[in-house]
Amino acid sequence: MTHSIIKLLEKRISANLFDPAHELPVADIEALVRVTTRAPTAYNLQNWRFIAVRSAKAKARLRAIAYGQKKVSDAAVTFILCGRLPDAETLPERLRPSVEAGFMPPAMAQSWQEGARAQYADAQTARDEAVRSATFAAATLIHAAEAQGLSSSAMVGFDAAALRQDFALPADEIPVMLVAVGRAADGNWPQKPRRPVSEVLDIL
Amino acid sequence: MTHSIIKLLEKRISANLFDPAHELPVADIEALVRVTTRAPTAYNLQNWRFIAVRSAKAKARLRAIAYGQKKVSDAAVTFILCGRLPDAETLPERLRPSVEAGFMPPAMAQSWQEGARAQYADAQTARDEAVRSATFAAATLIHAAEAQGLSSSAMVGFDAAALRQDFALPADEIPVMLVAVGRAADGNWPQKPRRPVSEVLDIL
């Protein structure tokens, strides 16, 4: 497996140290998010929102919520990845372009809406989907950043309730993860060794 | 953004139709999972397990649990991605190679264990982490498969309770997703259009 993408996935590290002088232009942030949204979501729900924390002032607020982690403010941008609780009522709008493009039959869009309504009536299932969608986005963002020669760090160490309040998240949004993106500084750790495949894989 | 990885992320589709004659050798499955485990996890917990469903018999069992979806058995392999509820007691073993490699101070490994113990005392937080880890793995598996010229489909449409029973998942494992991997057949839909970036991105 020698493809350049495989090499990128194999050598990725979660950076802890970022160059605080490095900035990302707004156009670059938008381009990263455009690629990020190609991640899959169930029913094509696209149940996510991305808050790119870029200014010194907003970074200071977020850093306090993330227990003072320096990388939150040192990285060019720290993204707050929000998953939204699935809302079947959003599906007609999300699927309309696929219907209009002619490949998705209108009746199928309707049946997907009914399917989603039934599936997410259970609160835990709905929350799981919000976490899945935002995490798919996080992985895609991280791989897109690597492709641009940038480094990243996914973080779950933050006060979710404080974040919700300070950044005014609506009730249906779950702050799933922070992802810092920027230029790695010197001194980051190597990749942490992984468990052997035999320990985590069963083939049936 | 013209890097080949960006192109790959941009053009990926979730395939619905797979070539049922295509098989993946065990060595290829192991190689895919080896790359998959380079995905990040909180505290380097690596709280996951991968069940590669490859035989006709096992595929038939899984397909029944996945409401008869044909791709489950048509794809060369359908992976069951299990996230494990984080167990801080596993961390000394997971982090030992990083300590032995000399970059992680032993005291830090111990403080991570204490951090994880506190963080995951809350059951919802623990479940969220299992979903996150397995989804990070799913995204990495999907991108690794694309790099090999294969196609994939992430699925959440399955009976989780039946899967748990039929595949004998232990109580601390959550079946987060199925991911079919194989050779796409003709007739798959194009990529479903995405929402405009301006609708999902806020820059602060």
Interface residues (C-beta under 8 A of the other chain):
Chain A: M1 H3 S4 I5 I6 L8 L9 E10 R12 S14 V26 I29 E30 A31 V33 R34 V35 T37 R38 A39 P40 A42 N44 Q46 W48 R49 F50 I51 A52 V53 R54 S55 A58 R94 L95 P97 S98 A101 F103 M104 G115 Q119 Q124 R127 D128 E129 V131 R132 T135 F136 A138 A139 T140 I142 H143 A144 E146 A147 Q148 A154 V156 G157 V176 M177 W189 P190 Q191 K192 P193 R194 R195 V197 V200 L201 D202 I203 L204
Chain B: M1 H3 S4 I5 I6 L8 L9 E10 R12 S14 V26 I29 E30 A31 V33 R34 V35 T37 R38 A39 P40 A42 N44 Q46 W48 R49 F50 I51 A52 V53 R54 S55 A58 R94 L95 P97 S98 A101 F103 M104 G115 Q119 Q124 R127 D128 E129 V131 R132 T135 F136 A138 A139 T140 I142 H143 A144 E146 A147 Q148 A154 V156 G157 V176 M177 W189 P190 Q191 K192 P193 R194 R195 V197 V200 L201 D202 I203 L204
